[in-house]
Amino acid sequence: MPEDTPLNFEPLVRDLHEDMLLSFPNTAATLVGLHVAPWGLRLVSVGDSDLTLYKRRWRGWGSWQKNCTMPKDLDTYGNPSQLIASEVLDTVHQLDLPAQGTWLALMMSDGPARVLPTSSLQKTLQKISHQKPSSEDLDYLCRALADEALASGCQDDVSVAMLWIRYG
């Protein structure tokens, strides 16, 4: 049965936080997520990973343009100010977007998000045409971005995922 209302991630994330504090007391995690439903999209984030949504300009025929980026929880030194299973979890960021048109979600851990220049991301995204890409195409582009992050000297974990969503 399709969901008529947005999924509230707040209690789910807080339960996960409490479970991880008990089971894995010496770890912490960042989270980005995307819930795709008939009513639209719900984005969620905690920590310093990157979740950015892009839309095509010119009714789907133009270039991919950044539409929104979820907030990152960073202190004045650029370190995560809150994480799941850390001593601080204040805010679970959530954002809803309407079920309109075509979206491209790009999710990256903080390593590639810090080292990959915007120009490189744009060049990679422009390889995705207006037609639905295959999962192999998206996987190839994710691997290319991950390889570029490593070649650029990324010393952190490297995770990259893309999701192509079309409504209508």
TIVO-2410 file (N, C-alpha, C; in nm, 3 decimals):
# residues 168
REC num residu      c1      c2      c3 atome chaine
REC   1      M   0.084  -0.117   0.000     N      A
REC   1      M   0.000   0.000   0.000    CA      A
REC   1      M   0.089   0.124   0.000     C      A
REC   2      P   0.067   0.217  -0.094     N      A
REC   2      P   0.150   0.339  -0.098    CA      A
REC   2      P   0.132   0.424   0.027     C      A
REC   3      E   0.238   0.489   0.064     N      A
REC   3      E   0.234   0.576   0.182    CA      A
REC   3      E   0.179   0.712   0.144     C      A
REC   4      D   0.083   0.760   0.223     N      A
REC   4      D   0.020   0.889   0.195    CA      A
REC   4      D   0.091   1.004   0.265     C      A
REC   5      T   0.168   0.974   0.367     N      A
REC   5      T   0.234   1.079   0.445    CA      A
REC   5      T   0.384   1.048   0.456     C      A
REC   6      P   0.464   1.152   0.480     N      A
REC   6      P   0.608   1.131   0.493    CA      A
REC   6      P   0.644   1.044   0.613     C      A
REC   7      L   0.745   0.962   0.596     N      A
REC   7      L   0.799   0.882   0.704    CA      A
REC   7      L   0.879   0.973   0.797     C      A
REC   8      N   0.849   0.968   0.925     N      A
REC   8      N   0.923   1.049   1.022    CA      A
REC   8      N   1.047   0.972   1.067     C      A
REC   9      F   1.162   1.017   1.022     N      A
REC   9      F   1.287   0.949   1.054    CA      A
REC   9      F   1.335   0.975   1.196     C      A
REC  10      E   1.288   1.081   1.258     N      A
REC  10      E   1.338   1.121   1.390    CA      A
REC  10      E   1.336   1.006   1.492     C      A
REC  11      P   1.222   0.940   1.517     N      A
REC  11      P   1.225   0.831   1.617    CA      A
REC  11      P   1.309   0.712   1.573     C      A
REC  12      L   1.314   0.685   1.444     N      A
REC  12      L   1.397   0.574   1.395    CA      A
REC  12      L   1.545   0.601   1.420     C      A
REC  13      V   1.588   0.722   1.390     N      A
REC  13      V   1.729   0.759   1.410    CA      A
REC  13      V   1.762   0.761   1.559     C      A
REC  14      R   1.674   0.814   1.640     N      A
REC  14      R   1.701   0.819   1.785    CA      A
REC  14      R   1.707   0.678   1.845     C      A
REC  15      D   1.622   0.586   1.800     N      A
REC  15      D   1.630   0.447   1.845    CA      A
REC  15      D   1.762   0.383   1.803     C      A
REC  16      L   1.802   0.407   1.678     N      A
REC  16      L   1.930   0.356   1.630    CA      A
REC  16      L   2.045   0.412   1.713     C      A
REC  17      H   2.037   0.540   1.743     N      A
REC  17      H   2.139   0.607   1.825    CA      A
REC  17      H   2.152   0.537   1.961     C      A
REC  18      E   2.040   0.515   2.028     N      A
REC  18      E   2.043   0.449   2.160    CA      A
REC  18      E   2.095   0.307   2.151     C      A
REC  19      D   2.053   0.232   2.049     N      A
REC  19      D   2.101   0.095   2.031    CA      A
REC  19      D   2.251   0.090   2.007     C      A
REC  20      M   2.300   0.181   1.924     N      A
REC  20      M   2.444   0.183   1.895    CA      A
REC  20      M   2.525   0.226   2.015     C      A
REC  21      L   2.473   0.319   2.095     N      A
REC  21      L   2.544   0.360   2.217    CA      A
REC  21      L   2.566   0.242   2.309     C      A
REC  22      L   2.466   0.154   2.319     N      A
REC  22      L   2.477   0.037   2.406    CA      A
REC  22      L   2.562  -0.073   2.345     C      A
REC  23      S   2.539  -0.102   2.217     N      A
REC  23      S   2.605  -0.216   2.152    CA      A
REC  23      S   2.747  -0.186   2.102     C      A
REC  24      F   2.771  -0.062   2.061     N      A
REC  24      F   2.899  -0.024   2.003    CA      A
REC  24      F   2.945   0.108   2.064     C      A
REC  25      P   2.983   0.108   2.190     N      A
REC  25      P   3.010   0.234   2.260    CA      A
REC  25      P   3.130   0.313   2.206     C      A
REC  26      N   3.217   0.253   2.130     N      A
REC  26      N   3.336   0.323   2.081    CA      A
REC  26      N   3.327   0.359   1.933     C      A
REC  27      T   3.206   0.365   1.881     N      A
REC  27      T   3.188   0.401   1.741    CA      A
REC  27      T   3.092   0.519   1.729     C      A
REC  28      A   3.088   0.575   1.612     N      A
REC  28      A   2.991   0.679   1.579    CA      A
REC  28      A   2.967   0.672   1.428     C      A
REC  29      A   2.852   0.720   1.385     N      A
REC  29      A   2.817   0.710   1.243    CA      A
REC  29      A   2.748   0.836   1.194     C      A
REC  30      T   2.765   0.860   1.068     N      A
REC  30      T   2.693   0.966   0.999    CA      A
REC  30      T   2.580   0.901   0.920     C      A
REC  31      L   2.482   0.979   0.880     N      A
REC  31      L   2.367   0.922   0.809    CA      A
REC  31      L   2.316   1.020   0.706     C      A
REC  32      V   2.295   0.972   0.585     N      A
REC  32      V   2.215   1.042   0.486    CA      A
REC  32      V   2.117   0.941   0.431     C      A
REC  33      G   1.996   0.984   0.406     N      A
REC  33      G   1.895   0.893   0.357    CA      A
REC  33      G   1.793   0.964   0.270     C      A
REC  34      L   1.724   0.885   0.191     N      A
REC  34      L   1.625   0.937   0.100    CA      A
REC  34      L   1.508   0.840   0.097     C      A
REC  35      H   1.390   0.890   0.127     N      A
REC  35      H   1.268   0.811   0.120    CA      A
REC  35      H   1.191   0.857  -0.003     C      A
REC  36      V   1.170   0.764  -0.097     N      A
REC  36      V   1.097   0.794  -0.220    CA      A
REC  36      V   0.957   0.737  -0.206     C      A
REC  37      A   0.856   0.823  -0.222     N      A
REC  37      A   0.717   0.782  -0.205    CA      A
REC  37      A   0.630   0.853  -0.310     C      A
REC  38      P   0.507   0.809  -0.328     N      A
REC  38      P   0.420   0.873  -0.428    CA      A
REC  38      P   0.397   1.022  -0.402     C      A
REC  39      W   0.397   1.065  -0.277     N      A
REC  39      W   0.375   1.207  -0.244    CA      A
REC  39      W   0.498   1.293  -0.269     C      A
REC  40      G   0.618   1.230  -0.276     N      A
REC  40      G   0.741   1.306  -0.296    CA      A
REC  40      G   0.859   1.241  -0.228     C      A
REC  41      L   0.958   1.323  -0.194     N      A
REC  41      L   1.083   1.276  -0.136    CA      A
REC  41      L   1.100   1.331   0.004     C      A
REC  42      R   1.153   1.250   0.093     N      A
REC  42      R   1.195   1.299   0.223    CA      A
REC  42      R   1.344   1.270   0.235     C      A
REC  43      L   1.421   1.375   0.261     N      A
REC  43      L   1.564   1.363   0.281    CA      A
REC  43      L   1.592   1.369   0.430     C      A
REC  44      V   1.695   1.296   0.474     N      A
REC  44      V   1.733   1.296   0.615    CA      A
REC  44      V   1.885   1.296   0.624     C      A
REC  45      S   1.937   1.367   0.725     N      A
REC  45      S   2.083   1.368   0.745    CA      A
REC  45      S   2.117   1.394   0.891     C      A
REC  46      V   2.228   1.334   0.932     N      A
REC  46      V   2.293   1.358   1.062    CA      A
REC  46      V   2.442   1.344   1.037     C      A
REC  47      G   2.520   1.439   1.080     N      A
REC  47      G   2.665   1.428   1.067    CA      A
REC  47      G   2.722   1.505   0.950     C      A
REC  48      D   2.833   1.454   0.895     N      A
REC  48      D   2.908   1.531   0.797    CA      A
REC  48      D   2.910   1.472   0.656     C      A
REC  49      S   2.826   1.372   0.628     N      A
REC  49      S   2.817   1.321   0.491    CA      A
REC  49      S   2.734   1.417   0.406     C      A
REC  50      D   2.737   1.396   0.275     N      A
REC  50      D   2.675   1.489   0.182    CA      A
REC  50      D   2.558   1.423   0.109     C      A
REC  51      L   2.445   1.492   0.106     N      A
REC  51      L   2.329   1.451   0.028    CA      A
REC  51      L   2.281   1.573  -0.050     C      A
REC  52      T   2.297   1.568  -0.181     N      A
REC  52      T   2.259   1.679  -0.267    CA      A
REC  52      T   2.164   1.628  -0.374     C      A
REC  53      L   2.058   1.704  -0.400     N      A
REC  53      L   1.965   1.671  -0.506    CA      A
REC  53      L   1.979   1.770  -0.620     C      A
REC  54      Y   1.974   1.714  -0.740     N      A
REC  54      Y   1.987   1.792  -0.862    CA      A
REC  54      Y   1.861   1.775  -0.945     C      A
REC  55      K   1.827   1.878  -1.021     N      A
REC  55      K   1.718   1.873  -1.119    CA      A
REC  55      K   1.771   1.928  -1.250     C      A
REC  56      R   1.710   1.881  -1.358     N      A
REC  56      R   1.747   1.933  -1.489    CA      A
REC  56      R   1.674   2.064  -1.515     C      A
REC  57      R   1.744   2.157  -1.574     N      A
REC  57      R   1.683   2.283  -1.616    CA      A
REC  57      R   1.608   2.261  -1.748     C      A
REC  58      W   1.532   2.358  -1.789     N      A
REC  58      W   1.465   2.361  -1.918    CA      A
REC  58      W   1.374   2.240  -1.938     C      A
REC  59      R   1.288   2.218  -1.837     N      A
REC  59      R   1.188   2.109  -1.843    CA      A
REC  59      R   1.252   1.973  -1.867     C      A
REC  60      G   1.365   1.950  -1.805     N      A
REC  60      G   1.429   1.820  -1.813    CA      A
REC  60      G   1.528   1.802  -1.926     C      A
REC  61      W   1.548   1.904  -2.009     N      A
REC  61      W   1.637   1.891  -2.123    CA      A
REC  61      W   1.768   1.968  -2.104     C      A
REC  62      G   1.778   2.048  -2.002     N      A
REC  62      G   1.899   2.126  -1.977    CA      A
REC  62      G   1.999   2.051  -1.892     C      A
REC  63      S   2.096   2.122  -1.842     N      A
REC  63      S   2.200   2.061  -1.759    CA      A
REC  63      S   2.147   2.037  -1.617     C      A
REC  64      W   2.210   1.946  -1.546     N      A
REC  64      W   2.176   1.918  -1.407    CA      A
REC  64      W   2.219   2.038  -1.321     C      A
REC  65      Q   2.128   2.087  -1.238     N      A
REC  65      Q   2.156   2.199  -1.149    CA      A
REC  65      Q   2.127   2.158  -1.005     C      A
REC  66      K   2.214   2.201  -0.916     N      A
REC  66      K   2.194   2.172  -0.774    CA      A
REC  66      K   2.063   2.236  -0.728     C      A
REC  67      N   1.976   2.155  -0.666     N      A
REC  67      N   1.848   2.204  -0.616    CA      A
REC  67      N   1.855   2.228  -0.466     C      A
REC  68      C   1.912   2.132  -0.394     N      A
REC  68      C   1.926   2.148  -0.249    CA      A
REC  68      C   2.032   2.053  -0.196     C      A
REC  69      T   2.091   2.093  -0.084     N      A
REC  69      T   2.189   2.011  -0.013    CA      A
REC  69      T   2.147   2.006   0.133     C      A
REC  70      M   2.149   1.887   0.189     N      A
REC  70      M   2.114   1.874   0.330    CA      A
REC  70      M   2.225   1.935   0.416     C      A
REC  71      P   2.187   1.990   0.533     N      A
REC  71      P   2.287   2.052   0.621    CA      A
REC  71      P   2.388   1.949   0.671     C      A
REC  72      K   2.510   1.996   0.691     N      A
REC  72      K   2.614   1.915   0.754    CA      A
REC  72      K   2.636   1.969   0.894     C      A
REC  73      D   2.658   1.881   0.987     N      A
REC  73      D   2.678   1.919   1.126    CA      A
REC  73      D   2.828   1.929   1.153     C      A
REC  74      L   2.882   2.051   1.136     N      A
REC  74      L   3.025   2.074   1.152    CA      A
REC  74      L   3.050   2.183   1.256     C      A
REC  75      D   3.158   2.164   1.334     N      A
REC  75      D   3.197   2.269   1.428    CA      A
REC  75      D   3.286   2.371   1.355     C      A
REC  76      T   3.338   2.466   1.427     N      A
REC  76      T   3.418   2.572   1.366    CA      A
REC  76      T   3.549   2.520   1.305     C      A
REC  77      Y   3.592   2.400   1.342     N      A
REC  77      Y   3.714   2.341   1.288    CA      A
REC  77      Y   3.687   2.245   1.172     C      A
REC  78      G   3.560   2.230   1.133     N      A
REC  78      G   3.524   2.141   1.024    CA      A
REC  78      G   3.504   1.997   1.065     C      A
REC  79      N   3.499   1.971   1.197     N      A
REC  79      N   3.476   1.836   1.247    CA      A
REC  79      N   3.327   1.816   1.273     C      A
REC  80      P   3.281   1.690   1.268     N      A
REC  80      P   3.139   1.665   1.295    CA      A
REC  80      P   3.101   1.711   1.436     C      A
REC  81      S   2.993   1.785   1.447     N      A
REC  81      S   2.948   1.832   1.578    CA      A
REC  81      S   2.845   1.738   1.639     C      A
REC  82      Q   2.791   1.648   1.558     N      A
REC  82      Q   2.703   1.545   1.611    CA      A
REC  82      Q   2.708   1.424   1.518     C      A
REC  83      L   2.696   1.306   1.577     N      A
REC  83      L   2.694   1.181   1.504    CA      A
REC  83      L   2.601   1.085   1.576     C      A
REC  84      I   2.555   0.986   1.504     N      A
REC  84      I   2.478   0.879   1.567    CA      A
REC  84      I   2.574   0.798   1.653     C      A
REC  85      A   2.536   0.768   1.774     N      A
REC  85      A   2.614   0.692   1.873    CA      A
REC  85      A   2.727   0.773   1.934     C      A
REC  86      S   2.728   0.904   1.913     N      A
REC  86      S   2.824   0.989   1.984    CA      A
REC  86      S   2.753   1.045   2.107     C      A
REC  87      E   2.828   1.120   2.187     N      A
REC  87      E   2.764   1.177   2.307    CA      A
REC  87      E   2.663   1.286   2.272     C      A
REC  88      V   2.666   1.336   2.148     N      A
REC  88      V   2.575   1.444   2.108    CA      A
REC  88      V   2.495   1.403   1.985     C      A
REC  89      L   2.364   1.404   1.998     N      A
REC  89      L   2.273   1.391   1.885    CA      A
REC  89      L   2.157   1.486   1.911     C      A
REC  90      D   2.169   1.607   1.859     N      A
REC  90      D   2.068   1.710   1.883    CA      A
REC  90      D   1.960   1.712   1.777     C      A
REC  91      T   1.999   1.708   1.651     N      A
REC  91      T   1.905   1.735   1.543    CA      A
REC  91      T   1.910   1.628   1.436     C      A
REC  92      V   1.795   1.579   1.396     N      A
REC  92      V   1.782   1.494   1.279    CA      A
REC  92      V   1.721   1.583   1.170     C      A
REC  93      H   1.802   1.618   1.071     N      A
REC  93      H   1.755   1.708   0.966    CA      A
REC  93      H   1.665   1.631   0.870     C      A
REC  94      Q   1.548   1.688   0.839     N      A
REC  94      Q   1.456   1.628   0.743    CA      A
REC  94      Q   1.404   1.737   0.650     C      A
REC  95      L   1.387   1.702   0.524     N      A
REC  95      L   1.337   1.797   0.424    CA      A
REC  95      L   1.248   1.721   0.327     C      A
REC  96      D   1.132   1.778   0.295     N      A
REC  96      D   1.040   1.717   0.199    CA      A
REC  96      D   1.042   1.795   0.068     C      A
REC  97      L   1.039   1.720  -0.043     N      A
REC  97      L   1.033   1.779  -0.176    CA      A
REC  97      L   0.916   1.716  -0.252     C      A
REC  98      P   0.851   1.792  -0.339     N      A
REC  98      P   0.732   1.741  -0.408    CA      A
REC  98      P   0.764   1.636  -0.513     C      A
REC  99      A   0.663   1.557  -0.546     N      A
REC  99      A   0.673   1.455  -0.650    CA      A
REC  99      A   0.657   1.523  -0.786     C      A
REC 100      Q   0.762   1.587  -0.832     N      A
REC 100      Q   0.758   1.661  -0.957    CA      A
REC 100      Q   0.885   1.638  -1.037     C      A
REC 101      G   0.869   1.595  -1.160     N      A
REC 101      G   0.982   1.587  -1.252    CA      A
REC 101      G   1.083   1.480  -1.219     C      A
REC 102      T   1.206   1.505  -1.262     N      A
REC 102      T   1.316   1.410  -1.246    CA      A
REC 102      T   1.418   1.466  -1.149     C      A
REC 103      W   1.462   1.381  -1.059     N      A
REC 103      W   1.562   1.417  -0.957    CA      A
REC 103      W   1.682   1.324  -0.971     C      A
REC 104      L   1.798   1.375  -0.936     N      A
REC 104      L   1.917   1.293  -0.923    CA      A
REC 104      L   1.975   1.319  -0.785     C      A
REC 105      A   1.980   1.215  -0.703     N      A
REC 105      A   2.036   1.227  -0.569    CA      A
REC 105      A   2.179   1.177  -0.571     C      A
REC 106      L   2.270   1.258  -0.516     N      A
REC 106      L   2.410   1.221  -0.503    CA      A
REC 106      L   2.444   1.219  -0.356     C      A
REC 107      M   2.482   1.102  -0.306     N      A
REC 107      M   2.517   1.084  -0.165    CA      A
REC 107      M   2.664   1.045  -0.156     C      A
REC 108      M   2.739   1.116  -0.070     N      A
REC 108      M   2.881   1.088  -0.055    CA      A
REC 108      M   2.921   1.098   0.091     C      A
REC 109      S   3.013   1.011   0.131     N      A
REC 109      S   3.073   1.027   0.263    CA      A
REC 109      S   3.156   1.155   0.262     C      A
REC 110      D   3.198   1.199   0.380     N      A
REC 110      D   3.266   1.328   0.389    CA      A
REC 110      D   3.399   1.332   0.314     C      A
REC 111      G   3.467   1.219   0.298     N      A
REC 111      G   3.595   1.217   0.227    CA      A
REC 111      G   3.583   1.269   0.084     C      A
REC 112      P   3.506   1.202  -0.002     N      A
REC 112      P   3.493   1.252  -0.138    CA      A
REC 112      P   3.425   1.389  -0.145     C      A
REC 113      A   3.332   1.416  -0.055     N      A
REC 113      A   3.264   1.546  -0.055    CA      A
REC 113      A   3.362   1.660  -0.031     C      A
REC 114      R   3.468   1.633   0.043     N      A
REC 114      R   3.568   1.738   0.071    CA      A
REC 114      R   3.669   1.756  -0.042     C      A
REC 115      V   3.703   1.648  -0.114     N      A
REC 115      V   3.812   1.660  -0.212    CA      A
REC 115      V   3.765   1.677  -0.356     C      A
REC 116      L   3.643   1.638  -0.388     N      A
REC 116      L   3.598   1.648  -0.526    CA      A
REC 116      L   3.548   1.789  -0.556     C      A
REC 117      P   3.606   1.854  -0.656     N      A
REC 117      P   3.560   1.989  -0.690    CA      A
REC 117      P   3.423   1.987  -0.757     C      A
REC 118      T   3.351   2.095  -0.744     N      A
REC 118      T   3.218   2.108  -0.804    CA      A
REC 118      T   3.224   2.084  -0.954     C      A
REC 119      S   3.328   2.132  -1.017     N      A
REC 119      S   3.341   2.115  -1.163    CA      A
REC 119      S   3.347   1.967  -1.201     C      A
REC 120      S   3.413   1.887  -1.120     N      A
REC 120      S   3.422   1.744  -1.147    CA      A
REC 120      S   3.286   1.677  -1.130     C      A
REC 121      L   3.213   1.717  -1.025     N      A
REC 121      L   3.079   1.662  -1.004    CA      A
REC 121      L   2.988   1.698  -1.121     C      A
REC 122      Q   2.992   1.824  -1.163     N      A
REC 122      Q   2.908   1.867  -1.275    CA      A
REC 122      Q   2.942   1.791  -1.404     C      A
REC 123      K   3.070   1.773  -1.430     N      A
REC 123      K   3.113   1.701  -1.550    CA      A
REC 123      K   3.061   1.557  -1.547     C      A
REC 124      T   3.067   1.494  -1.432     N      A
REC 124      T   3.018   1.357  -1.418    CA      A
REC 124      T   2.867   1.352  -1.435     C      A
REC 125      L   2.794   1.443  -1.370     N      A
REC 125      L   2.648   1.442  -1.378    CA      A
REC 125      L   2.599   1.467  -1.519     C      A
REC 126      Q   2.670   1.548  -1.596     N      A
REC 126      Q   2.625   1.580  -1.732    CA      A
REC 126      Q   2.632   1.458  -1.825     C      A
REC 127      K   2.700   1.353  -1.781     N      A
REC 127      K   2.704   1.230  -1.861    CA      A
REC 127      K   2.572   1.154  -1.853     C      A
REC 128      I   2.485   1.194  -1.760     N      A
REC 128      I   2.354   1.129  -1.747    CA      A
REC 128      I   2.256   1.206  -1.835     C      A
REC 129      S   2.205   1.138  -1.935     N      A
REC 129      S   2.115   1.204  -2.029    CA      A
REC 129      S   1.976   1.221  -1.968     C      A
REC 130      H   1.882   1.269  -2.048     N      A
REC 130      H   1.745   1.288  -2.000    CA      A
REC 130      H   1.669   1.157  -1.993     C      A
REC 131      Q   1.724   1.051  -2.050     N      A
REC 131      Q   1.659   0.921  -2.042    CA      A
REC 131      Q   1.708   0.847  -1.918     C      A
REC 132      K   1.628   0.752  -1.873     N      A
REC 132      K   1.659   0.679  -1.751    CA      A
REC 132      K   1.792   0.604  -1.765     C      A
REC 133      P   1.887   0.633  -1.675     N      A
REC 133      P   2.015   0.559  -1.680    CA      A
REC 133      P   1.996   0.419  -1.620     C      A
REC 134      S   2.076   0.326  -1.665     N      A
REC 134      S   2.073   0.192  -1.606    CA      A
REC 134      S   2.145   0.195  -1.471     C      A
REC 135      S   2.121   0.093  -1.392     N      A
REC 135      S   2.192   0.085  -1.263    CA      A
REC 135      S   2.342   0.070  -1.288     C      A
REC 136      E   2.379   0.005  -1.399     N      A
REC 136      E   2.521  -0.010  -1.433    CA      A
REC 136      E   2.584   0.126  -1.465     C      A
REC 137      D   2.507   0.213  -1.535     N      A
REC 137      D   2.557   0.347  -1.565    CA      A
REC 137      D   2.583   0.425  -1.437     C      A
REC 138      L   2.487   0.422  -1.346     N      A
REC 138      L   2.503   0.495  -1.220    CA      A
REC 138      L   2.618   0.437  -1.137     C      A
REC 139      D   2.629   0.304  -1.137     N      A
REC 139      D   2.739   0.240  -1.064    CA      A
REC 139      D   2.874   0.282  -1.123     C      A
REC 140      Y   2.883   0.285  -1.253     N      A
REC 140      Y   3.007   0.327  -1.320    CA      A
REC 140      Y   3.045   0.469  -1.280     C      A
REC 141      L   2.947   0.562  -1.280     N      A
REC 141      L   2.975   0.700  -1.244    CA      A
REC 141      L   3.014   0.713  -1.097     C      A
REC 142      C   2.951   0.635  -1.011     N      A
REC 142      C   2.988   0.636  -0.868    CA      A
REC 142      C   3.131   0.588  -0.849     C      A
REC 143      R   3.165   0.480  -0.918     N      A
REC 143      R   3.303   0.429  -0.909    CA      A
REC 143      R   3.403   0.531  -0.963     C      A
REC 144      A   3.366   0.599  -1.071     N      A
REC 144      A   3.456   0.701  -1.127    CA      A
REC 144      A   3.479   0.813  -1.026     C      A
REC 145      L   3.374   0.858  -0.958     N      A
REC 145      L   3.390   0.963  -0.857    CA      A
REC 145      L   3.472   0.913  -0.739     C      A
REC 146      A   3.449   0.789  -0.696     N      A
REC 146      A   3.526   0.732  -0.585    CA      A
REC 146      A   3.674   0.721  -0.623     C      A
REC 147      D   3.702   0.674  -0.744     N      A
REC 147      D   3.841   0.663  -0.790    CA      A
REC 147      D   3.907   0.800  -0.798     C      A
REC 148      E   3.832   0.900  -0.845     N      A
REC 148      E   3.886   1.035  -0.852    CA      A
REC 148      E   3.916   1.091  -0.713     C      A
REC 149      A   3.828   1.062  -0.618     N      A
REC 149      A   3.852   1.108  -0.480    CA      A
REC 149      A   3.980   1.045  -0.425     C      A
REC 150      L   3.999   0.917  -0.448     N      A
REC 150      L   4.121   0.850  -0.400    CA      A
REC 150      L   4.244   0.905  -0.471     C      A
REC 151      A   4.234   0.926  -0.602     N      A
REC 151      A   4.347   0.981  -0.677    CA      A
REC 151      A   4.379   1.124  -0.634     C      A
REC 152      S   4.280   1.194  -0.579     N      A
REC 152      S   4.300   1.332  -0.532    CA      A
REC 152      S   4.357   1.336  -0.391     C      A
REC 153      G   4.385   1.220  -0.333     N      A
REC 153      G   4.447   1.216  -0.202    CA      A
REC 153      G   4.352   1.196  -0.086     C      A
REC 154      C   4.230   1.157  -0.111     N      A
REC 154      C   4.134   1.134  -0.002    CA      A
REC 154      C   4.188   1.025   0.091     C      A
REC 155      Q   4.202   1.059   0.218     N      A
REC 155      Q   4.253   0.965   0.317    CA      A
REC 155      Q   4.141   0.906   0.402     C      A
REC 156      D   4.020   0.951   0.381     N      A
REC 156      D   3.904   0.910   0.460    CA      A
REC 156      D   3.832   0.797   0.387     C      A
REC 157      D   3.726   0.746   0.451     N      A
REC 157      D   3.644   0.646   0.383    CA      A
REC 157      D   3.581   0.708   0.259     C      A
REC 158      V   3.559   0.626   0.156     N      A
REC 158      V   3.505   0.675   0.029    CA      A
REC 158      V   3.380   0.596  -0.006     C      A
REC 159      S   3.265   0.661   0.006     N      A
REC 159      S   3.137   0.603  -0.033    CA      A
REC 159      S   3.065   0.702  -0.123     C      A
REC 160      V   3.015   0.652  -0.237     N      A
REC 160      V   2.941   0.737  -0.331    CA      A
REC 160      V   2.823   0.656  -0.382     C      A
REC 161      A   2.705   0.717  -0.383     N      A
REC 161      A   2.585   0.653  -0.436    CA      A
REC 161      A   2.503   0.756  -0.512     C      A
REC 162      M   2.436   0.710  -0.618     N      A
REC 162      M   2.345   0.796  -0.695    CA      A
REC 162      M   2.213   0.726  -0.709     C      A
REC 163      L   2.108   0.807  -0.709     N      A
REC 163      L   1.973   0.755  -0.729    CA      A
REC 163      L   1.901   0.848  -0.825     C      A
REC 164      W   1.845   0.792  -0.930     N      A
REC 164      W   1.772   0.868  -1.032    CA      A
REC 164      W   1.624   0.843  -1.008     C      A
REC 165      I   1.546   0.948  -0.994     N      A
REC 165      I   1.403   0.937  -0.961    CA      A
REC 165      I   1.324   1.020  -1.061     C      A
REC 166      R   1.221   0.959  -1.121     N      A
REC 166      R   1.134   1.034  -1.212    CA      A
REC 166      R   0.989   1.018  -1.168     C      A
REC 167      Y   0.923   1.131  -1.152     N      A
REC 167      Y   0.780   1.134  -1.124    CA      A
REC 167      Y   0.706   1.174  -1.251     C      A
REC 168      G   0.591   1.112  -1.271     N      A
REC 168      G   0.505   1.150  -1.385    CA      A
REC 168      G   0.538   1.080  -1.512     C      A
***
